[in-house]
Amino acid sequence: MVLNPEALKSYEAKVFGIRGSIELVLDRRIAGLYIWGDGGVGKSHVVTTTLQSMGVKYLLHNSRMSAPALFDHLANSPHDVHVFEDLETMTEDKSAWDVLRSALWSQDDQTRRITWNVKGRTEQAAFDGSLIFTANVPLQENNRVNALASRLINYPFHPTEAEILALAANLALQGHEHQGSRLPPEACLEVVEYVEKRSRETQRKCSIRAIVNAWRARISYENHKTRLSWQESADLLVRQSFTAMPQTREARKIVEQKIAEDIYKKGLRGAAAHDEFAKATGKAKSAWYDRLKELGIRNPGKPENN
């Protein structure tokens, strides 16, 4: 597999922004961070490895959570960093929004007082911890959400497929350990090549999650723990790794604008830009020009004749 140092450098530049945002949150300059982008591109990996490298303990929440449960978690651990993974259902709950809004704002920017009304009584707790969210969709535009969005950093994260593969190859060079077994670098690279090939053939988006799980599937196969070959397991993972675009039109447009902007900034034009945009979004080249015009880029290159 040919390594791509430029794509890796580009990926690390995007990650640098996330890590800087996490530092702001941990320094209590800003109470929260919302990172959104396609599933399987490494959002949670960046957050957790950054916190671990800084020696910061955190509480991870990655299952469905009601508003009362959210209040209890924040009240019971008011000084901690709370990391919420893919909890879009919680952010659709008006009561949960109210708890989050209180936890993300105060007049003195330090201690925030959160309240919960239940059975005729009011429970209160002082909270000065930090909230970090990862999600597959952006915060939707409405008055209630805007009140929350203004209190945290909203960070879109959209690495390209080339950047994801560059990251995977770089990780592969270190080998992969899981539950006491180790897959050597050459085997890891072979898995990356296979997942990339099968993703391309099946028109799926290549994801870090699928690659890491394929490494683990190969370890299981070589340890004689599964009847499936590692290639068969990888095929299953690739089919599951497809990430649909957000369902609302406005959410899709935001994602497409970011993808178009990234491609434009890379210097791609004409057919090369159209192909990259189509691969990422499934949209025709006319959508490429539309998204750029919406961003104020009026002359991204003369459209080619059909």
Buried (B, 14 or more C-beta within 10 A) or exposed (E): BEBBEEBBEBBBEBBEBBBEBBEBBBEEEBBBBBBBBBBBBBBBBBBBEBBEEEEEEBBBBEEEBEBBBBBBBBBEBBEBBBBBBBBBEBBEBEBBBBBBBBBBBBEEEEEBEBEBEEEEEEEEBEBBBBBBBBBBBBBBEEEEBEBBBEBBBBBBBBBBBBBBBBBBBBBBEEBBEEEEBEBEBEBBBBBBBBBBEBBEEEEBBBBBBBBBBBBBBBBBBEEEEBEBEBBEBBBBBBEEBBBEBBEEEEBBBBBBBBBBBBBBEBEBEEEEBBBBBBBBBEBEBEBBBBBBEEEEBEEBBEEEEE
